[in-house]
């Protein structure tokens, strides 16, 4: 009844005042009455009713008293008027008092009673606020100041010490709209499912009706007869009223909520919500419908909080998931989440369920990286192209290429102990000079032999007797043929004189062939003599050019061809386009060690790019040894290790030219021989 009475008082000041005014009494007034006799009447102002003795009044006269005499929270006056010998009572002139500025009110924060002052004047039911830290340093929240019938009320239930972090502030909230105020007799937060490990902290509430009999601490005093009541004007909206604890340090997750609330329908919330502070905002842990929960006694509920899955999350390459759940609350028992493949990956979607043991149950999907597959295909294509290019180089540039270690005779003496250039003189110039001089010596010896042969033929012809018998041994086949022809001629003349038959045509043909051979031999001798003259002229010109180049090279510093890689344009282009193929070619041509053939050196360079300076240094060492060039490790180290970027390409080209020189010379000799043979046949 007290609650309903309070609700009625909130509806307006005319609930008991104006409705009982004297106008209704006029209907029962007796006409002709001259005055109103004295009598006892009752005036009701606000929620208070007071009896007043009204003296006798003449017609039209009134009797007034101050409203403060009836209800101290009102100002104005009440009036009794004699109308038709009947008293008409009126309280319309009574109005609630306001609260002037600087009005003080007593407020309790923690264990202290403090004084709060409103900064401005307030009318009846007007609310203002003060920050809690203005009264107690370090506290958060607000002190609500409300003017009620001239009396200032202060509500500090919202003042609290600052939370120390995530999970240091727990509260229970009404999840339903209530027509009245929410009343809670007892509440407790437990960290285990058996509801035996209760949290202790500083009580905090959204509001409270008054300080004396409805404080927030009454919900934690273990007394079932006392209760906390939220102050809600016109009823409590959903999520407005709450009560909880601020802890000194973060706690474990709450697993059980014990609450005892009013059973009056206007003062209890059917649905309850547990919330936790995550350091920046409130997170919902769980929401219950009390009608579906088991009740212990008349009004006690033990509400279990589902376990939170805090174990391992679905992890893997390209796996994304929504299994983190809400902050702090996370995923709770029975909640479902999904794991799938991220953008750029391909794979199936998997579902996970939070089990009662706090672990997620499900299979992690397998994701395939599309970019990785594309990159892998690109790398594979590049590798195939490189191998194809290396194979083409091996086929076109190294077909039946000799290895110097297998036949050291390929290296001419003039090629040993030097690079392709030395002191401005090219190796090919030295080789050509030695070759021309050697051919000239051979031709001179051949001419001397031919002259001796012709002299021998002349002697053989003179020494033949009339019978065709040689007088001396060691005659040549040509001299024998001439002697035989003379003998045959003399024999024919004798046979003719004696009457014998003539010689057959086959014998004459044979003699004609012998004469033709003699003519061809004379012609070849003339031709070879002409070739000798051309070689002599070329040799003379070459000697003049060689002397001129030596004179031009005087006073200049040479690097043995290191800085002239473009002397052989084809080889220079090869070193630029595919240096690894050219290096493998050089190692293969050297032939020492024998196991380091083209493909092994190629893959060694491709798989160990960081070892290129050391490998190049070793390769240059092998070149020096095979060509018997003096060792210069300090110079080779500077070229291939210290100045790798600028000098190594030129050095690779220099080594390739030096190693290819014997092979190129041998092939040119073979080709020249073929050309000579073809020219002789023509």
C-alpha positions as CSV (number, residue, x, y, z in Angstrom):
1,X,0.0,0.0,0.0
2,X,2.9,2.3,0.8
3,X,4.3,1.8,-2.8
4,X,0.9,2.5,-4.4
5,X,0.5,5.6,-2.2
6,X,3.9,6.8,-3.4
7,X,2.9,6.3,-7.0
8,X,-0.3,8.3,-6.5
9,X,1.7,11.1,-4.9
10,X,3.9,11.3,-8.0
11,X,0.8,11.7,-10.3
12,X,0.2,15.3,-9.2
13,X,-0.7,17.7,-6.4
14,X,-4.5,17.5,-7.2
15,X,-4.7,13.8,-6.3
16,X,-6.1,14.6,-2.8
17,X,-6.3,18.4,-2.8
18,X,-8.4,19.9,-5.6
19,X,-10.7,16.8,-6.0
20,X,-12.0,17.2,-2.5
21,X,-12.6,21.0,-2.8
22,X,-15.8,22.6,-1.6
23,X,-17.4,22.6,-4.9
24,X,-18.8,19.2,-4.4
25,X,-20.3,20.3,-1.1
26,X,-22.4,23.0,-2.8
27,X,-24.6,20.3,-4.2
28,X,-25.7,19.5,-0.6
29,X,-26.0,23.0,0.7
30,X,-29.3,24.0,2.2
31,X,-30.7,27.1,0.7
32,X,-31.5,30.0,3.1
33,X,-28.8,29.3,5.6
34,X,-27.3,32.5,6.9
35,X,-24.0,31.2,8.1
36,X,-21.8,28.2,8.5
37,X,-21.4,26.9,12.1
38,X,-18.0,26.0,13.5
39,X,-16.9,22.5,12.7
40,X,-13.8,20.2,12.4
41,X,-12.6,19.7,8.8
42,X,-9.6,17.8,7.3
43,X,-7.2,19.3,4.7
44,X,-4.9,17.0,2.6
45,X,-1.7,18.5,1.2
46,X,0.5,16.2,-0.7
47,X,0.4,12.9,1.2
48,X,-0.4,14.4,4.6
49,X,-3.9,15.0,6.0
50,X,-4.5,17.3,9.0
51,X,-7.7,18.1,10.8
52,X,-8.5,21.8,11.2
53,X,-11.1,23.5,13.5
54,X,-12.9,26.1,11.4
55,X,-14.9,28.7,13.3
56,X,-18.4,29.8,12.3
57,X,-18.4,31.9,9.2
58,X,-20.9,34.2,7.6
59,X,-22.1,33.6,4.1
60,X,-19.2,34.3,1.7
61,X,-16.6,34.4,4.4
62,X,-13.3,32.3,4.3
63,X,-10.9,30.8,6.7
64,X,-7.2,30.3,5.7
65,X,-4.3,28.5,7.2
66,X,-0.7,28.1,5.8
67,X,0.0,25.0,3.8
68,X,3.2,24.6,5.8
69,X,1.0,23.9,8.9
70,X,-0.5,21.0,7.0
71,X,2.6,19.8,5.1
72,X,6.0,21.4,5.8
73,X,7.1,20.8,2.2
74,X,4.5,23.1,0.7
75,X,4.0,26.8,0.6
76,X,0.8,28.9,0.2
77,X,-2.4,28.5,2.1
78,X,-5.5,26.3,2.5
79,X,-8.9,27.9,2.5
80,X,-12.4,27.1,3.9
81,X,-15.2,29.3,2.4
82,X,-18.8,29.4,3.6
83,X,-21.0,29.0,0.6
84,X,-24.7,28.3,1.2
85,X,-24.1,27.5,4.8
86,X,-21.6,24.9,3.7
87,X,-17.8,25.0,4.0
88,X,-15.9,24.7,0.7
89,X,-12.4,23.5,1.3
90,X,-9.6,24.4,-1.2
91,X,-5.9,23.5,-1.3
92,X,-5.2,24.8,-4.8
93,X,-3.0,27.6,-3.4
94,X,-0.5,25.0,-1.9
95,X,2.6,24.4,-4.0
96,X,5.8,22.3,-3.3
97,X,8.7,24.2,-1.9
98,X,12.0,24.5,-3.9
99,X,15.6,24.3,-2.7
100,X,17.5,27.5,-2.8
101,X,21.2,27.5,-3.8
102,X,23.8,26.4,-1.4
103,X,21.4,24.0,0.3
104,X,23.3,21.2,2.1
105,X,22.5,17.5,2.2
106,X,24.2,14.6,3.9
107,X,25.8,12.0,1.7
108,X,27.6,8.7,2.5
109,X,30.6,7.6,0.4
110,X,32.2,4.5,1.6
111,X,32.2,4.7,5.3
112,X,32.2,8.5,5.5
113,X,29.3,10.9,5.9
114,X,29.9,14.1,3.8
115,X,28.0,17.2,3.0
116,X,27.0,17.9,-0.6
117,X,25.8,21.4,-1.7
118,X,23.7,22.2,-4.7
119,X,25.3,25.0,-6.8
120,X,22.0,26.4,-8.1
121,X,18.4,26.7,-6.9
122,X,16.2,23.7,-7.6
123,X,12.5,23.4,-7.9
124,X,10.5,20.5,-6.6
125,X,11.7,17.2,-8.2
126,X,14.5,18.9,-10.1
127,X,17.8,16.9,-10.2
128,X,21.4,18.0,-10.5
129,X,24.7,16.3,-10.0
130,X,28.1,16.6,-8.6
131,X,31.2,14.6,-9.5
132,X,32.2,12.2,-6.8
133,X,35.9,13.3,-7.0
134,X,34.8,16.7,-5.8
135,X,34.0,15.1,-2.5
136,X,36.5,12.2,-2.3
137,X,39.7,12.3,-4.3
138,X,40.1,9.4,-6.8
139,X,36.4,8.3,-6.8
140,X,34.4,8.0,-10.0
141,X,30.7,8.5,-10.7
142,X,28.2,11.2,-9.7
143,X,26.3,12.3,-6.6
144,X,22.7,12.9,-7.6
145,X,21.1,15.9,-5.9
146,X,17.2,16.0,-5.9
147,X,14.9,18.6,-4.4
148,X,11.8,17.0,-2.8
149,X,9.3,19.4,-1.1
150,X,12.0,21.9,-0.1
151,X,14.4,19.2,1.2
152,X,17.6,18.4,-0.7
153,X,18.3,14.7,-1.1
154,X,21.8,13.3,-2.1
155,X,22.3,9.9,-3.6
156,X,26.0,8.8,-3.7
157,X,25.3,5.1,-4.5
158,X,27.0,5.7,-7.9
159,X,30.3,6.8,-6.4
160,X,33.0,4.2,-6.5
161,X,36.8,3.8,-6.6
162,X,38.2,3.4,-10.1
163,X,38.3,-0.1,-11.5
164,X,41.8,-1.6,-11.5
165,X,41.4,-3.1,-14.9
166,X,39.5,-5.7,-16.9
167,X,37.3,-8.0,-14.8
168,X,37.5,-5.7,-11.7
169,X,33.9,-4.5,-11.8
170,X,30.9,-6.8,-11.9
171,X,27.2,-5.9,-11.8
172,X,23.8,-7.3,-12.3
173,X,21.3,-5.2,-14.4
174,X,17.5,-5.4,-14.8
175,X,16.8,-6.5,-18.3
176,X,13.0,-5.8,-18.1
177,X,11.0,-2.6,-17.8
178,X,9.5,-2.3,-14.3
179,X,6.4,-0.2,-13.4
180,X,7.9,0.5,-9.9
181,X,11.3,0.4,-8.4
182,X,13.6,-2.6,-8.5
183,X,14.2,-4.0,-5.0
184,X,17.0,-6.5,-4.3
185,X,17.4,-8.1,-0.8
186,X,20.6,-10.0,-1.4
187,X,23.1,-10.5,-4.2
188,X,26.5,-12.3,-4.4
189,X,29.0,-13.0,-7.2
190,X,30.9,-16.3,-7.1
191,X,33.9,-17.5,-9.2
192,X,33.0,-21.2,-9.1
193,X,30.1,-23.2,-10.4
194,X,29.2,-24.5,-6.9
195,X,28.6,-20.9,-5.7
196,X,31.0,-21.1,-2.7
197,X,33.7,-18.6,-3.6
198,X,32.2,-15.2,-3.2
199,X,33.8,-12.0,-4.4
200,X,34.3,-9.1,-2.0
201,X,34.6,-5.5,-2.9
202,X,33.1,-2.0,-2.8
203,X,29.3,-2.0,-3.3
204,X,28.1,0.2,-6.2
205,X,24.6,0.9,-7.5
206,X,23.0,3.0,-10.2
207,X,20.9,4.8,-7.5
208,X,19.0,4.3,-4.3
209,X,15.8,5.7,-2.8
210,X,17.2,7.1,0.4
211,X,20.1,6.8,2.7
212,X,18.5,5.3,5.7
213,X,16.6,2.2,4.7
214,X,17.4,1.5,1.0
215,X,21.2,1.8,0.7
216,X,23.2,-0.3,-1.7
217,X,25.1,-1.9,1.2
218,X,21.9,-3.5,2.3
219,X,22.1,-5.9,-0.6
220,X,25.4,-7.3,0.7
221,X,24.7,-7.5,4.5
222,X,23.4,-11.1,4.5
223,X,20.2,-9.8,6.1
224,X,17.2,-11.1,4.2
225,X,14.9,-8.4,5.7
226,X,16.8,-5.5,4.4
227,X,16.8,-4.5,0.7
228,X,18.3,-2.0,-1.8
229,X,15.8,-0.1,-3.9
230,X,16.7,1.7,-7.1
231,X,15.3,5.2,-7.5
232,X,13.4,5.3,-10.7
233,X,10.9,8.1,-11.6
234,X,7.9,6.6,-13.2
235,X,9.3,3.1,-13.1
236,X,12.7,1.6,-14.1
237,X,13.4,1.2,-17.7
238,X,15.3,-1.9,-18.9
239,X,19.1,-1.6,-18.3
240,X,18.8,1.5,-16.1
241,X,18.9,0.0,-12.6
242,X,22.0,-2.0,-11.5
243,X,24.0,-3.1,-8.5
244,X,27.4,-4.6,-8.3
245,X,30.9,-4.7,-6.8
246,X,34.2,-2.9,-7.6
247,X,37.2,-5.1,-6.8
248,X,40.6,-4.1,-5.7
249,X,42.2,-6.3,-8.3
250,X,40.9,-8.2,-11.4
251,X,39.3,-11.5,-10.6
252,X,38.6,-14.7,-12.3
253,X,35.4,-15.0,-14.3
254,X,32.2,-15.1,-12.4
255,X,30.6,-18.6,-12.7
256,X,27.6,-18.2,-10.4
257,X,25.2,-15.3,-9.5
258,X,23.1,-15.6,-6.3
259,X,20.3,-13.1,-6.1
260,X,17.2,-12.5,-4.0
261,X,14.7,-9.9,-5.2
262,X,11.2,-8.8,-4.4
263,X,8.3,-11.0,-5.4
264,X,6.0,-8.1,-6.0
265,X,5.4,-7.9,-9.8
266,X,6.1,-4.2,-10.0
267,X,9.4,-4.5,-8.1
268,X,11.1,-7.6,-9.6
269,X,12.8,-8.1,-13.0
270,X,12.0,-11.3,-14.8
271,X,15.1,-11.2,-16.9
272,X,18.6,-10.4,-15.4
273,X,21.8,-9.6,-17.1
274,X,25.4,-10.1,-15.8
275,X,27.9,-7.5,-17.1
276,X,31.6,-7.1,-16.6
277,X,33.9,-4.1,-17.2
278,X,36.6,-4.8,-19.8
279,X,38.7,-1.7,-19.1
280,X,36.8,0.6,-21.5
281,X,33.2,-0.5,-21.7
282,X,30.7,-3.0,-20.4
283,X,30.4,-6.5,-21.8
284,X,27.5,-8.9,-21.3
285,X,28.5,-12.2,-19.7
286,X,25.1,-13.8,-19.7
287,X,21.3,-13.1,-19.6
288,X,18.8,-15.3,-17.7
289,X,15.1,-15.7,-17.7
290,X,14.2,-16.3,-14.1
291,X,11.0,-18.1,-15.0
292,X,13.0,-20.9,-16.6
293,X,15.5,-21.1,-13.7
294,X,15.2,-23.2,-10.6
295,X,14.3,-21.3,-7.4
296,X,15.8,-22.0,-4.0
297,X,13.2,-21.0,-1.4
298,X,10.6,-18.3,-2.1
299,X,12.8,-15.7,-3.9
300,X,16.4,-17.0,-4.2
301,X,18.0,-17.8,-7.5
302,X,21.4,-19.5,-8.1
303,X,22.1,-18.6,-11.7
304,X,25.0,-20.5,-13.4
305,X,27.2,-18.6,-15.8
306,X,28.3,-20.8,-18.7
307,X,32.0,-21.6,-18.9
308,X,34.1,-19.5,-21.3
309,X,36.3,-21.2,-23.9
310,X,39.7,-19.6,-23.3
311,X,41.7,-22.4,-24.9
312,X,43.5,-22.5,-28.3
313,X,41.8,-20.8,-31.3
314,X,41.8,-22.3,-34.8
315,X,45.2,-21.4,-36.2
316,X,46.8,-22.2,-39.5
317,X,48.1,-20.6,-42.7
318,X,45.5,-18.3,-44.1
319,X,42.9,-19.3,-41.4
320,X,40.6,-16.6,-40.0
321,X,37.9,-17.1,-37.4
322,X,35.3,-15.3,-35.3
323,X,36.0,-17.4,-32.2
324,X,37.3,-14.6,-30.0
325,X,33.8,-13.8,-29.0
326,X,32.9,-10.8,-26.9
327,X,35.7,-9.1,-25.0
328,X,36.3,-10.6,-21.6
329,X,33.2,-12.8,-22.0
330,X,34.5,-14.6,-25.0
331,X,32.7,-17.7,-26.2
332,X,30.6,-19.5,-23.7
333,X,29.4,-23.1,-23.5
334,X,27.2,-23.9,-26.4
335,X,28.2,-20.9,-28.5
336,X,29.3,-21.5,-32.1
337,X,31.9,-19.9,-34.2
338,X,33.3,-20.5,-37.7
339,X,36.8,-20.7,-39.2
340,X,37.4,-20.0,-42.9
341,X,40.1,-19.1,-45.3
342,X,41.2,-15.5,-45.7
343,X,41.2,-13.6,-48.9
344,X,43.8,-15.0,-51.3
345,X,43.4,-18.5,-49.9
346,X,41.1,-21.4,-50.9
347,X,39.6,-23.9,-48.6
348,X,36.4,-25.1,-46.8
349,X,34.6,-23.4,-43.9
350,X,34.5,-25.2,-40.5
351,X,32.3,-24.8,-37.5
352,X,33.4,-24.9,-33.9
353,X,31.4,-25.3,-30.7
354,X,32.4,-24.3,-27.2
355,X,32.3,-27.4,-25.1
356,X,31.6,-27.9,-21.4
357,X,35.4,-28.4,-20.8
358,X,36.2,-24.9,-22.0
359,X,37.7,-26.0,-25.3
360,X,36.6,-25.4,-28.8
361,X,35.5,-28.5,-30.6
362,X,35.9,-28.7,-34.4
363,X,38.4,-29.3,-37.2
364,X,40.7,-26.5,-38.5
365,X,40.3,-26.0,-42.2
366,X,43.1,-26.5,-44.7
367,X,43.8,-23.3,-46.7
368,X,45.8,-23.1,-49.9
369,X,47.5,-19.8,-50.7
370,X,46.5,-18.7,-54.2
371,X,49.2,-16.1,-54.3
372,X,51.7,-18.8,-53.2
373,X,50.5,-21.1,-55.9
374,X,50.8,-18.3,-58.4
375,X,54.2,-17.3,-57.2
376,X,55.2,-21.0,-57.2
377,X,54.1,-21.3,-60.7
378,X,56.0,-18.2,-61.7
379,X,59.1,-19.4,-60.0
380,X,58.7,-22.8,-61.6
381,X,58.3,-21.2,-65.0
382,X,61.4,-19.0,-64.4
383,X,63.4,-22.1,-63.4
384,X,62.2,-24.0,-66.5
385,X,63.1,-21.1,-68.7
386,X,66.6,-20.8,-67.1
387,X,67.2,-24.6,-67.5
388,X,65.9,-24.4,-71.1
389,X,68.3,-21.5,-71.8
390,X,71.1,-23.4,-70.2
391,X,70.3,-26.5,-72.3
392,X,70.3,-24.4,-75.4
393,X,73.6,-22.9,-74.6
394,X,75.0,-26.4,-73.9
395,X,73.7,-27.6,-77.2
396,X,74.6,-24.8,-79.5
397,X,77.8,-23.5,-77.9
398,X,79.4,-26.6,-76.4
399,X,78.6,-29.3,-78.9
400,X,81.5,-31.8,-79.0
401,X,83.7,-29.2,-77.2
402,X,87.1,-30.6,-76.1
403,X,88.3,-30.6,-72.5
404,X,91.8,-29.3,-72.2
405,X,92.7,-31.7,-69.3
406,X,92.0,-34.6,-71.6
407,X,94.4,-33.4,-74.4
408,X,97.0,-31.0,-73.1
409,X,98.6,-30.9,-76.6
410,X,95.8,-28.6,-77.6
411,X,97.5,-25.8,-75.7
412,X,100.3,-24.5,-77.9
413,X,103.6,-23.5,-76.2
414,X,102.9,-19.9,-77.2
415,X,99.6,-20.0,-75.3
416,X,101.1,-21.0,-72.0
417,X,102.2,-18.6,-69.3
418,X,100.0,-15.7,-70.5
419,X,96.5,-14.4,-70.9
420,X,95.1,-13.6,-74.3
421,X,96.8,-10.2,-74.3
422,X,100.2,-9.4,-73.0
423,X,102.0,-6.0,-73.2
424,X,99.6,-4.9,-76.0
425,X,100.2,-8.0,-78.1
426,X,97.4,-10.4,-78.8
427,X,97.8,-14.1,-78.4
428,X,96.5,-14.6,-82.0
429,X,99.2,-12.3,-83.3
430,X,101.9,-14.5,-81.6
431,X,100.2,-17.7,-82.9
432,X,99.9,-16.3,-86.4
433,X,103.5,-15.2,-86.5
434,X,104.7,-18.6,-85.3
435,X,102.4,-20.3,-87.7
436,X,103.6,-18.3,-90.7
437,X,107.2,-18.8,-89.9
438,X,106.6,-22.5,-89.4
439,X,104.9,-22.8,-92.8
440,X,107.6,-20.9,-94.5
441,X,110.2,-23.3,-93.1
442,X,108.1,-26.3,-94.2
443,X,107.7,-24.9,-97.7
444,X,111.5,-24.3,-98.0
445,X,112.2,-27.9,-96.9
446,X,109.6,-29.1,-99.4
447,X,111.1,-27.1,-102.3
448,X,114.6,-28.5,-101.4
449,X,113.2,-32.0,-101.5
450,X,111.5,-31.4,-104.8
451,X,114.6,-30.1,-106.4
452,X,116.6,-33.1,-105.1
453,X,113.9,-35.4,-106.5
454,X,114.0,-33.8,-110.0
455,X,117.8,-34.0,-110.0
456,X,117.6,-37.7,-109.2
457,X,115.2,-38.2,-112.1
458,X,117.6,-36.6,-114.6
459,X,120.4,-38.8,-113.4
460,X,118.2,-41.9,-113.7
461,X,117.4,-41.1,-117.4
462,X,121.1,-40.7,-118.3
463,X,122.1,-43.9,-116.6
464,X,119.8,-46.1,-118.6
465,X,121.4,-48.6,-121.2
466,X,119.9,-49.4,-124.6
467,X,118.1,-52.4,-123.2
468,X,116.3,-50.3,-120.6
469,X,118.3,-51.5,-117.6
470,X,119.3,-49.1,-114.9
471,X,122.9,-48.7,-114.1
472,X,122.4,-47.3,-110.6
473,X,120.1,-48.3,-107.7
474,X,117.7,-46.0,-106.0
475,X,116.0,-44.7,-109.1
476,X,112.6,-43.0,-108.9
477,X,109.5,-44.5,-110.4
478,X,109.2,-41.8,-113.0
479,X,112.8,-42.5,-114.3
480,X,111.9,-46.1,-114.5
481,X,108.8,-45.3,-116.6
482,X,110.9,-43.2,-119.0
483,X,113.5,-45.9,-119.4
484,X,110.7,-48.4,-120.0
485,X,109.1,-46.2,-122.7
486,X,112.5,-45.9,-124.5
487,X,113.0,-49.6,-124.2
488,X,109.5,-50.3,-125.6
489,X,110.2,-47.9,-128.5
490,X,113.4,-49.5,-129.5
491,X,111.8,-52.9,-129.2
492,X,109.0,-51.9,-131.6
493,X,111.6,-50.7,-134.2
494,X,113.4,-54.0,-134.0
495,X,110.2,-56.0,-134.2
496,X,109.2,-54.0,-137.3
497,X,112.5,-54.6,-139.0
498,X,112.2,-58.3,-138.2
499,X,108.6,-58.4,-139.4
500,X,106.9,-58.8,-136.0
501,X,103.3,-57.5,-135.3
502,X,102.8,-53.9,-133.9
503,X,102.0,-53.1,-130.1
504,X,98.2,-53.2,-128.9
505,X,96.1,-50.0,-128.3
506,X,96.0,-50.7,-124.5
507,X,99.7,-50.3,-124.4
508,X,99.5,-47.0,-126.3
509,X,96.7,-45.8,-123.8
510,X,98.9,-46.6,-120.9
511,X,101.7,-44.6,-122.3
512,X,99.4,-41.6,-122.9
513,X,98.3,-41.7,-119.3
514,X,101.8,-41.5,-118.1
515,X,102.5,-38.5,-120.2
516,X,99.3,-36.7,-118.8
517,X,100.5,-37.4,-115.2
518,X,103.8,-35.8,-116.0
519,X,102.0,-32.6,-117.3
520,X,99.8,-32.4,-114.1
521,X,102.8,-32.7,-111.9
522,X,104.4,-29.8,-113.7
523,X,101.2,-27.7,-113.4
524,X,100.9,-28.4,-109.6
525,X,104.5,-27.4,-109.1
526,X,103.7,-24.1,-110.8
527,X,100.6,-23.5,-108.6
528,X,102.4,-24.3,-105.3
529,X,105.1,-21.9,-106.3
530,X,102.4,-19.2,-106.7
531,X,100.9,-20.0,-103.2
532,X,104.4,-19.8,-101.7
533,X,104.8,-16.3,-103.2
534,X,101.4,-15.2,-101.7
535,X,102.3,-16.6,-98.2
536,X,105.6,-14.7,-98.4
537,X,103.8,-11.5,-99.2
538,X,101.3,-12.0,-96.3
539,X,104.1,-12.8,-93.9
540,X,105.9,-9.6,-94.9
541,X,102.8,-7.5,-94.4
542,X,102.0,-9.1,-91.0
543,X,105.6,-8.5,-89.8
544,X,105.2,-4.8,-90.7
545,X,101.9,-4.6,-88.8
546,X,103.3,-6.4,-85.8
547,X,106.3,-3.9,-85.6
548,X,103.8,-1.0,-85.9
549,X,101.6,-2.3,-83.0
550,X,104.6,-2.8,-80.8
551,X,105.9,0.7,-81.5
552,X,102.4,2.1,-80.6
553,X,102.3,0.0,-77.4
554,X,105.5,1.5,-76.0
555,X,105.0,3.4,-72.8
556,X,101.4,2.1,-72.1
557,X,100.2,0.0,-69.1
558,X,98.3,-3.1,-70.0
559,X,96.1,-5.4,-67.8
560,X,96.4,-8.5,-70.0
561,X,92.9,-8.1,-71.5
562,X,91.0,-7.6,-68.2
563,X,89.7,-4.2,-69.4
564,X,89.0,-5.2,-73.0
565,X,86.1,-7.7,-72.8
566,X,84.6,-6.4,-76.0
567,X,87.5,-7.7,-78.2
568,X,85.3,-10.7,-78.7
569,X,81.7,-9.3,-79.1
570,X,80.0,-12.7,-79.2
571,X,81.7,-13.9,-76.0
572,X,81.0,-10.5,-74.3
573,X,77.3,-10.8,-75.1
574,X,77.3,-14.4,-73.7
575,X,78.9,-13.2,-70.5
576,X,76.3,-10.4,-70.1
577,X,73.2,-12.5,-70.9
578,X,74.1,-15.7,-69.1
579,X,77.2,-15.4,-66.9
580,X,76.5,-18.6,-65.1
581,X,76.3,-20.6,-68.4
582,X,79.6,-19.0,-69.5
583,X,81.3,-19.8,-66.1
584,X,80.1,-23.4,-66.3
585,X,81.4,-23.6,-69.9
586,X,84.8,-22.4,-68.7
587,X,85.0,-24.9,-65.9
588,X,83.9,-27.7,-68.2
589,X,86.5,-26.8,-70.8
590,X,89.3,-26.8,-68.2
591,X,88.3,-30.4,-67.2
592,X,90.0,-30.3,-63.8
593,X,88.5,-31.6,-61.5
594,X,86.9,-34.0,-64.0
595,X,83.7,-34.3,-62.0
596,X,82.9,-30.6,-62.3
597,X,81.2,-30.7,-65.7
598,X,78.9,-28.1,-67.1
599,X,75.6,-29.1,-65.4
600,X,77.2,-29.6,-61.9
601,X,78.9,-26.2,-62.0
602,X,75.7,-24.6,-63.3
603,X,73.6,-26.0,-60.4
604,X,76.3,-25.2,-57.9
605,X,76.2,-21.5,-58.9
606,X,72.4,-21.4,-59.0
607,X,72.0,-23.0,-55.6
608,X,74.8,-21.1,-53.8
609,X,74.6,-17.5,-55.1
610,X,76.3,-16.2,-51.9
611,X,79.4,-18.3,-52.7
612,X,79.9,-16.7,-56.2
613,X,83.0,-14.7,-55.1
614,X,84.8,-17.8,-53.7
615,X,83.8,-20.0,-56.6
616,X,85.0,-17.4,-59.1
617,X,88.3,-17.1,-57.2
618,X,88.8,-20.9,-57.4
619,X,87.9,-21.0,-61.1
620,X,90.5,-18.3,-61.9
621,X,93.0,-20.4,-60.0
622,X,92.2,-23.4,-62.2
623,X,92.6,-21.2,-65.3
624,X,96.1,-20.1,-64.2
625,X,97.2,-23.7,-63.5
626,X,96.0,-25.2,-66.7
627,X,97.6,-22.4,-68.8
628,X,100.7,-22.2,-66.5
629,X,100.1,-18.5,-65.8
630,X,102.0,-17.3,-62.7
631,X,99.8,-17.3,-59.6
632,X,98.6,-13.9,-58.3
633,X,96.2,-14.7,-55.4
634,X,96.2,-11.1,-54.1
635,X,95.2,-9.7,-57.5
636,X,92.5,-12.4,-58.0
637,X,91.1,-11.7,-54.6
638,X,90.8,-8.0,-55.4
639,X,89.1,-8.8,-58.7
640,X,86.6,-11.5,-57.5
641,X,86.1,-10.6,-53.8
642,X,86.8,-7.0,-53.1
643,X,85.6,-5.6,-56.4
644,X,83.1,-8.2,-57.3
645,X,80.4,-6.0,-58.8
646,X,82.7,-4.0,-61.2
647,X,85.6,-6.3,-62.0
648,X,84.2,-9.8,-61.8
649,X,82.2,-9.6,-65.1
650,X,85.4,-8.5,-67.0
651,X,87.4,-11.2,-65.3
652,X,84.9,-13.9,-66.3
653,X,85.1,-12.7,-69.9
654,X,89.0,-12.7,-69.8
655,X,89.1,-16.2,-68.4
656,X,86.6,-17.4,-71.0
657,X,88.7,-16.0,-73.9
658,X,91.9,-17.5,-72.5
659,X,90.3,-21.0,-72.1
660,X,88.5,-21.0,-75.5
661,X,91.7,-19.9,-77.4
662,X,93.2,-23.5,-77.7
663,X,89.8,-24.9,-78.7
664,X,89.2,-22.2,-81.3
665,X,92.7,-22.6,-82.7
666,X,92.2,-26.4,-83.1
667,X,88.9,-26.0,-84.8
668,X,90.2,-23.3,-87.2
669,X,93.1,-25.6,-88.1
670,X,90.7,-28.4,-88.9
671,X,88.5,-26.1,-91.0
672,X,91.4,-24.7,-92.9
673,X,92.6,-28.2,-93.7
674,X,89.2,-29.1,-95.0
675,X,89.1,-26.0,-97.2
676,X,92.5,-26.8,-98.6
677,X,91.4,-30.4,-99.4
678,X,88.3,-29.1,-101.1
679,X,90.3,-26.5,-103.0
680,X,92.7,-29.2,-104.3
681,X,89.8,-31.4,-105.4
682,X,88.2,-28.6,-107.3
